[in-house]
Amino acid sequence: MIDQLEASFDRILAVLLQNLHADEQFTLRLQGEVSQFTRFNHAKVRQTGIVQDSSLQLKLISDRRSSSIQFPFTGDSEIDLPQARAALVALRLEVPQLPVDPYLVIPTGIATSHEVHAGELLPDAEVVGSLLPVVENLDFTGLYAAGMMLRGYADSSGQKHWFANQSYTLDYSLFTSTGQAVKGTLAGSHWDNAAYQAKIAESKNQLARLEQPLKTIERGKYRTYLAPAATADLLGMLSWGGISEAALQQGRSCFGALQRGEQSLSPQLTISENFQRGLVPRFNELGEIAPAHLTLIDRGHLANTLVNARTAKEYQKPANGANRGESLRCAEISAGSLTPDRILADLDTGLYLSNLHYLNWSDRPTGRVTGMTRYACFWVEGGEIVAPIANLRFDESLYRCWGDNLLALTNNVEFIPDVNTYGSRQLGGSWVPGSLIEDFTYTL
């Protein structure tokens, strides 16, 4: 099927090239998937099915103006080719009416790439039989999504890129009789029953602790352990005007003070973009290839920002293949030295947070992030979990929690997948350790 879809993509590309005028350029982008979705509630199947969905976006460029149209991609040339021709005609009528774009990037080069990452997923018919016996008698709610995801790019200059990844994600929660919950995720390209069983066993242990009465914590500063999922939530804030070169240039980045040398981060902290795991394509919306590995924060110092070609043109900076939003695509935080058996002992007395939610900037220029605790968060005394906590709001600066107050990072990292399925399944995620932080600030 993948070969057939690529062949159909190539036919559309050839027709567009044949019909292109001398003063025109174009880009053609593909996003697609063939996925099985199975939704569970109360450890029962509530919805299941196969989704095959793909779309093409054609962008026409002429006389320093551009516009784009998106239309379905079926893989059937009798359907797709007329749509592509009609889109080209419609764009020719629209583009001359638009204003000149001074920072418009024209496709150049003849770079090509071809990546197909096959996996070993559960056969569709075995999903229910593999997942549900492990969670029988539990209030298990979740979504299993698996299959092949496709990304493609081609343009009038001769560039062409193709990426296919076969993978799965399981996003689930276990609930107590009082409505408390433990959240877990599992993802990869090769299904592992043993890993799934171990993950559920870990969640069941936390679930039992949630049956205890809630402890209300007064606002203040507490030593805090952020599990990998919570650390990933903080890391994700860098995609909202954090590590973007355009955001820095426009004064809306949390790392402006770091760039100017007015603030510092811990030498324990190294953040990178790592495409070597094959989770996401290296090419962006303009067909540019990002480095296989790009260090962003190097032992507390700002080493690189994410720069797309448009930002590079506007601010005379070298581009490094960043996407349109200059956001993280395959981020990782390097591991530290804290071993899992020492987490509670080194935390001693404080808060163990499995997850965070509702994160937002409270003061972006100073790196202040606010949010809520969520799912399996506990009060710890003397290195022992004492009780689950009522929800808390935090308000903390990245310069504190990733600076002098960062006590340790765990010596192992965990993959936290992007489980968003709004519109389509998303690629990628982040590889992060847990983090132990001194005097994390809770306001409500």
C-alpha positions as CSV (number, residue, x, y, z in Angstrom):
1,M,0.0,0.0,0.0
2,I,2.8,2.4,0.8
3,D,4.4,1.9,-2.5
4,Q,1.1,2.5,-4.3
5,L,0.5,5.7,-2.4
6,E,4.0,7.0,-3.2
7,A,3.5,6.1,-6.9
8,S,0.3,8.1,-6.9
9,F,2.0,11.0,-5.2
10,D,4.7,10.9,-7.9
11,R,2.0,11.0,-10.6
12,I,0.4,14.1,-9.1
13,L,3.9,15.7,-8.9
14,A,4.6,14.9,-12.6
15,V,1.3,16.5,-13.7
16,L,1.9,19.6,-11.7
17,L,5.3,20.0,-13.1
18,Q,3.9,19.6,-16.7
19,N,1.3,22.3,-16.1
20,L,3.5,24.8,-14.3
21,H,4.1,28.2,-15.9
22,A,7.6,29.6,-16.2
23,D,7.0,32.3,-13.6
24,E,5.6,29.8,-11.0
25,Q,6.9,27.6,-8.3
26,F,5.0,25.2,-6.0
27,T,5.4,22.9,-3.0
28,L,3.3,19.8,-2.5
29,R,2.9,18.2,1.0
30,L,1.3,14.9,2.0
31,Q,0.0,13.9,5.5
32,G,-1.6,10.6,5.8
33,E,-2.3,7.5,8.0
34,V,-3.8,4.1,8.0
35,S,-4.7,3.5,11.7
36,Q,-6.6,1.3,13.9
37,F,-8.4,3.1,16.8
38,T,-9.8,1.2,19.8
39,R,-11.4,3.2,22.6
40,F,-12.0,1.6,26.0
41,N,-14.2,2.6,28.9
42,H,-14.7,0.6,32.1
43,A,-12.4,-2.1,30.6
44,K,-14.8,-2.6,27.7
45,V,-14.5,-1.8,24.1
46,R,-16.6,1.3,23.3
47,Q,-15.5,2.0,19.8
48,T,-13.1,0.5,17.3
49,G,-12.4,0.8,13.6
50,I,-9.8,1.5,10.9
51,V,-9.2,5.0,9.6
52,Q,-7.5,5.6,6.2
53,D,-7.1,9.3,5.8
54,S,-4.7,11.4,3.7
55,S,-4.5,14.9,2.4
56,L,-2.4,17.0,0.1
57,Q,-1.5,20.7,0.4
58,L,-0.5,22.5,-2.8
59,K,1.1,25.9,-2.4
60,L,1.6,28.1,-5.5
61,I,4.2,30.8,-5.5
62,S,4.3,33.6,-8.1
63,D,5.7,37.1,-8.2
64,R,6.6,37.1,-4.5
65,R,3.1,36.0,-3.5
66,S,1.7,32.6,-2.4
67,S,-1.4,30.8,-1.4
68,S,-2.3,27.1,-0.7
69,I,-5.2,24.7,-1.0
70,Q,-5.6,21.4,0.9
71,F,-7.6,18.5,-0.7
72,P,-8.1,14.8,0.0
73,F,-5.6,12.3,-1.3
74,T,-7.0,8.8,-2.1
75,G,-4.2,7.2,-4.0
76,D,-6.6,6.8,-7.0
77,S,-5.3,8.9,-9.9
78,E,-8.8,9.2,-11.4
79,I,-9.9,11.1,-8.3
80,D,-6.7,12.8,-7.2
81,L,-5.4,14.2,-10.5
82,P,-8.5,16.2,-11.4
83,Q,-8.4,17.7,-7.8
84,A,-4.8,18.6,-8.2
85,R,-5.5,20.3,-11.6
86,A,-8.5,22.2,-10.1
87,A,-6.4,23.3,-7.1
88,L,-3.8,24.7,-9.4
89,V,-6.4,26.7,-11.5
90,A,-8.0,28.1,-8.3
91,L,-4.6,29.2,-6.9
92,R,-3.7,31.0,-10.1
93,L,-6.8,33.1,-9.7
94,E,-6.1,33.8,-6.0
95,V,-2.4,34.4,-5.9
96,P,-2.3,37.7,-8.0
97,Q,-4.8,39.3,-5.6
98,L,-2.6,38.8,-2.5
99,P,0.0,41.3,-1.2
100,V,3.7,40.8,-1.8
101,D,5.3,38.8,1.0
102,P,8.8,40.3,1.6
103,Y,10.0,37.2,3.5
104,L,8.6,34.5,1.2
105,V,10.9,31.6,0.8
106,I,11.2,30.1,-2.7
107,P,11.9,26.4,-2.9
108,T,15.5,25.6,-4.0
109,G,17.8,22.6,-4.2
110,I,17.4,19.0,-5.3
111,A,17.7,17.3,-2.0
112,T,15.9,13.9,-1.6
113,S,15.3,11.5,1.2
114,H,13.4,8.2,1.7
115,E,12.7,6.7,5.1
116,V,10.4,3.8,5.8
117,H,10.4,2.5,9.4
118,A,8.4,-0.8,9.7
119,G,7.3,-2.1,13.0
120,E,5.8,-5.2,14.6
121,L,2.4,-4.2,15.9
122,L,-0.5,-6.2,17.3
123,P,-2.7,-7.6,14.6
124,D,-6.0,-5.7,14.5
125,A,-7.9,-8.8,15.7
126,E,-5.6,-9.3,18.7
127,V,-5.7,-5.9,20.3
128,V,-8.7,-6.5,22.5
129,G,-7.5,-10.0,23.6
130,S,-4.0,-8.6,24.4
131,L,-5.1,-5.5,26.3
132,L,-8.2,-6.3,28.3
133,P,-7.3,-9.5,30.2
134,V,-4.5,-7.6,32.0
135,V,-6.9,-4.9,33.2
136,E,-10.0,-7.0,34.0
137,N,-11.7,-5.9,37.2
138,L,-10.1,-2.4,36.8
139,D,-11.8,0.8,35.8
140,F,-9.6,1.1,32.7
141,T,-10.2,3.9,30.2
142,G,-8.0,4.7,27.2
143,L,-7.3,4.8,23.5
144,Y,-5.1,2.5,21.5
145,A,-4.0,3.9,18.1
146,A,-1.7,2.0,15.8
147,G,-0.7,1.8,12.2
148,M,1.3,3.5,9.4
149,M,1.7,7.3,9.3
150,L,3.0,9.0,6.1
151,R,4.6,12.3,5.4
152,G,5.7,13.5,1.9
153,Y,7.1,16.6,0.3
154,A,8.0,17.6,-3.2
155,D,8.4,20.9,-5.0
156,S,9.1,22.5,-8.4
157,S,12.8,22.8,-7.8
158,G,13.4,19.0,-7.7
159,Q,13.3,18.2,-4.0
160,K,11.4,15.2,-2.9
161,H,11.1,13.5,0.6
162,W,9.2,10.5,1.8
163,F,8.7,9.3,5.3
164,A,6.6,6.4,6.7
165,N,6.5,5.2,10.3
166,Q,4.6,2.2,11.7
167,S,3.9,2.7,15.4
168,Y,1.4,2.6,18.2
169,T,0.4,4.6,21.2
170,L,-1.7,3.6,24.2
171,D,-3.0,6.4,26.4
172,Y,-4.9,5.2,29.4
173,S,-6.2,5.9,32.9
174,L,-7.1,3.7,35.8
175,F,-9.7,5.1,38.2
176,T,-10.5,4.5,41.9
177,S,-14.1,4.3,43.2
178,T,-13.7,7.9,44.4
179,G,-12.7,9.3,41.0
180,Q,-8.9,9.5,41.6
181,A,-6.9,8.4,38.6
182,V,-3.5,7.1,37.5
183,K,-2.5,8.0,33.9
184,G,-0.1,6.0,31.8
185,T,1.2,6.0,28.2
186,L,3.0,3.3,26.2
187,A,4.3,3.7,22.7
188,G,6.7,2.3,20.2
189,S,7.1,0.5,16.9
190,H,7.2,-3.0,18.3
191,W,4.5,-4.2,20.7
192,D,5.9,-5.8,23.9
193,N,3.4,-7.7,26.1
194,A,5.8,-7.8,29.0
195,A,6.4,-4.0,28.9
196,Y,2.6,-3.5,28.8
197,Q,2.0,-5.8,31.8
198,A,4.8,-4.1,33.7
199,K,3.3,-0.7,33.0
200,I,-0.1,-1.7,34.2
201,A,1.5,-3.3,37.4
202,E,3.2,0.0,38.1
203,S,-0.1,1.9,37.6
204,K,-1.9,-0.5,39.9
205,N,0.6,0.1,42.7
206,Q,-0.1,3.8,42.4
207,L,-3.8,3.2,42.2
208,A,-3.8,1.4,45.5
209,R,-2.1,4.4,47.1
210,L,-4.8,6.7,45.8
211,E,-7.4,4.9,47.8
212,Q,-6.0,6.6,50.9
213,P,-7.6,9.9,52.1
214,L,-6.4,13.0,50.3
215,K,-4.0,15.3,52.0
216,T,-4.4,19.0,51.6
217,I,-1.1,20.8,51.1
218,E,-0.7,24.5,52.0
219,R,0.7,26.8,49.4
220,G,4.5,27.3,49.7
221,K,7.8,26.0,48.4
222,Y,8.4,22.2,48.5
223,R,11.1,19.8,47.3
224,T,9.5,18.1,44.4
225,Y,10.1,15.2,42.1
226,L,8.7,15.5,38.6
227,A,8.3,12.1,37.0
228,P,9.2,11.9,33.3
229,A,5.7,12.7,32.1
230,A,5.6,15.8,34.2
231,T,9.1,16.8,33.1
232,A,7.9,16.4,29.5
233,D,5.0,18.7,30.2
234,L,7.5,21.5,31.2
235,L,9.7,20.8,28.2
236,G,6.8,21.1,25.9
237,M,6.4,24.8,26.9
238,L,9.6,25.5,24.9
239,S,7.4,25.0,21.8
240,W,5.4,28.0,22.8
241,G,7.9,30.8,22.2
242,G,10.8,29.2,24.0
243,I,13.6,28.0,21.7
244,S,12.3,29.7,18.6
245,E,14.7,32.2,16.9
246,A,11.8,34.3,15.7
247,A,10.4,34.5,19.3
248,L,13.8,35.6,20.6
249,Q,14.1,38.3,17.9
250,Q,10.7,39.6,18.6
251,G,11.2,39.7,22.4
252,R,8.6,37.0,23.2
253,S,10.9,34.1,24.3
254,C,11.4,32.8,27.8
255,F,15.1,32.5,27.0
256,G,15.8,36.1,26.1
257,A,17.5,36.6,29.5
258,L,19.5,33.4,28.9
259,Q,20.7,34.6,25.5
260,R,21.7,38.0,27.0
261,G,23.6,36.3,29.8
262,E,21.3,37.8,32.5
263,Q,20.1,34.4,33.6
264,S,21.6,30.9,33.7
265,L,20.5,27.3,33.8
266,S,22.0,24.3,35.6
267,P,25.1,22.6,34.1
268,Q,23.1,19.3,34.5
269,L,20.7,20.4,31.8
270,T,21.2,19.5,28.2
271,I,18.3,19.6,25.7
272,S,18.6,18.5,22.1
273,E,16.6,17.7,19.0
274,N,17.4,14.1,18.0
275,F,16.1,12.8,14.7
276,Q,18.2,9.7,14.8
277,R,15.5,7.6,16.5
278,G,13.4,7.7,13.3
279,L,10.2,9.0,15.1
280,V,9.6,12.0,12.9
281,P,10.9,13.1,9.4
282,R,13.8,15.4,9.3
283,F,12.4,17.5,6.5
284,N,10.2,20.5,7.1
285,E,7.4,22.3,5.2
286,L,10.0,23.7,2.7
287,G,11.8,20.4,2.2
288,E,14.8,21.5,4.2
289,I,16.6,18.8,6.2
290,A,17.3,19.4,9.9
291,P,20.6,18.1,11.4
292,A,20.3,14.5,12.7
293,H,21.2,15.9,16.1
294,L,21.0,19.5,17.3
295,T,22.0,20.6,20.8
296,L,19.8,23.5,22.0
297,I,20.8,23.8,25.6
298,D,24.4,22.6,26.3
299,R,25.0,22.0,30.0
300,G,22.9,25.1,30.9
301,H,24.1,27.3,28.0
302,L,22.0,28.3,25.0
303,A,23.8,26.6,22.2
304,N,21.3,26.9,19.3
305,T,17.8,28.1,18.6
306,L,15.3,26.6,16.1
307,V,15.5,28.6,12.9
308,N,13.4,28.1,9.8
309,A,14.1,29.6,6.4
310,R,11.6,32.4,6.8
311,T,13.1,33.6,10.1
312,A,16.6,33.2,8.6
313,K,15.6,35.5,5.7
314,E,14.0,38.1,7.9
315,Y,16.8,38.3,10.5
316,Q,19.8,37.2,8.5
317,K,20.4,34.0,10.5
318,P,21.5,30.6,9.3
319,A,18.5,28.2,9.0
320,N,18.7,24.8,10.5
321,G,15.6,23.1,9.1
322,A,13.2,24.0,11.9
323,N,9.5,23.7,11.1
324,R,7.1,26.6,10.5
325,G,6.4,27.2,14.2
326,E,10.0,26.6,15.2
327,S,8.7,24.1,17.8
328,L,10.2,21.0,19.2
329,R,9.7,17.8,17.1
330,C,11.8,15.1,18.7
331,A,13.2,16.7,21.9
332,E,15.3,14.9,24.5
333,I,16.8,15.9,27.9
334,S,20.0,14.1,28.7
335,A,20.0,11.7,31.6
336,G,21.6,12.5,35.0
337,S,22.8,10.4,37.8
338,L,19.8,9.8,40.1
339,T,19.0,6.1,40.2
340,P,15.3,5.0,40.4
341,D,15.8,3.3,43.8
342,R,17.0,6.7,45.3
343,I,14.2,8.9,44.1
344,L,12.0,8.8,47.2
345,A,15.0,8.7,49.6
346,D,16.5,11.8,48.0
347,L,13.1,13.5,47.8
348,D,12.9,12.8,51.6
349,T,10.0,15.1,52.4
350,G,8.0,16.8,49.6
351,L,5.8,16.2,46.6
352,Y,6.0,13.4,44.0
353,L,4.2,14.6,40.8
354,S,3.4,12.0,38.1
355,N,1.7,14.5,35.8
356,L,1.0,18.2,35.2
357,H,-1.8,19.8,33.2
358,Y,-3.2,23.2,32.1
359,L,0.3,24.6,31.6
360,N,0.6,28.2,30.4
361,W,3.0,31.1,30.7
362,S,2.3,33.3,33.6
363,D,5.2,35.6,32.7
364,R,7.0,34.5,29.6
365,P,10.0,36.9,29.6
366,T,11.0,35.7,33.0
367,G,10.3,32.1,32.1
368,R,7.4,31.7,34.6
369,V,5.1,28.7,34.0
370,T,1.8,28.0,35.8
371,G,-0.2,24.8,35.8
372,M,-1.9,22.2,37.9
373,T,-0.9,18.9,39.5
374,R,-2.8,15.9,38.1
375,Y,-3.0,12.1,38.3
376,A,-1.2,10.2,41.0
377,C,0.5,13.0,42.9
378,F,1.6,12.2,46.4
379,W,2.9,13.7,49.7
380,V,6.2,12.0,50.8
381,E,7.7,12.1,54.3
382,G,11.0,10.5,55.3
383,G,11.4,8.9,51.9
384,E,8.0,7.2,52.1
385,I,4.7,7.9,50.2
386,V,2.2,9.0,52.8
387,A,-0.9,10.1,51.0
388,P,-2.3,11.4,47.7
389,I,-2.7,15.1,47.5
390,A,-5.6,17.4,46.5
391,N,-4.9,19.3,43.3
392,L,-2.4,22.2,43.6
393,R,-1.6,25.1,41.3
394,F,2.1,25.9,40.8
395,D,3.8,29.0,39.4
396,E,7.5,28.6,38.9
397,S,10.3,30.0,36.8
398,L,12.3,27.7,34.5
399,Y,15.4,29.7,35.6
400,R,14.8,28.4,39.1
401,C,13.6,24.8,38.6
402,W,16.1,24.2,35.7
403,G,18.7,26.4,37.3
404,D,20.1,26.4,40.8
405,N,17.2,24.5,42.2
406,L,17.6,21.5,39.9
407,L,19.1,18.9,42.3
408,A,19.2,15.9,40.0
409,L,18.0,14.2,36.9
410,T,17.4,10.4,36.8
411,N,19.9,8.2,35.1
412,N,17.2,6.7,32.8
413,V,15.0,8.5,30.2
414,E,11.5,7.5,29.2
415,F,9.7,8.1,25.9
416,I,6.6,10.3,26.4
417,P,4.7,10.1,23.1
418,D,2.5,12.8,21.5
419,V,-0.9,11.1,21.9
420,N,-2.9,13.9,20.3
421,T,-5.4,12.6,17.7
422,Y,-7.3,15.8,17.0
423,G,-7.6,15.8,13.2
424,S,-5.1,13.0,12.9
425,R,-2.5,11.0,14.8
426,Q,0.6,12.9,15.6
427,L,4.2,11.8,15.2
428,G,6.9,11.9,17.8
429,G,7.2,12.8,21.4
430,S,10.1,13.4,23.8
431,W,12.7,11.4,25.7
432,V,13.1,12.7,29.2
433,P,14.3,11.8,32.7
434,G,12.6,12.5,36.0
435,S,13.8,15.6,37.8
436,L,14.3,16.4,41.5
437,I,13.8,20.1,42.2
438,E,14.3,22.2,45.4
439,D,11.7,24.7,46.6
440,F,9.2,24.3,43.7
441,T,6.5,27.0,44.2
442,Y,2.8,26.2,44.8
443,T,0.4,29.1,44.9
444,L,-3.0,27.6,45.5
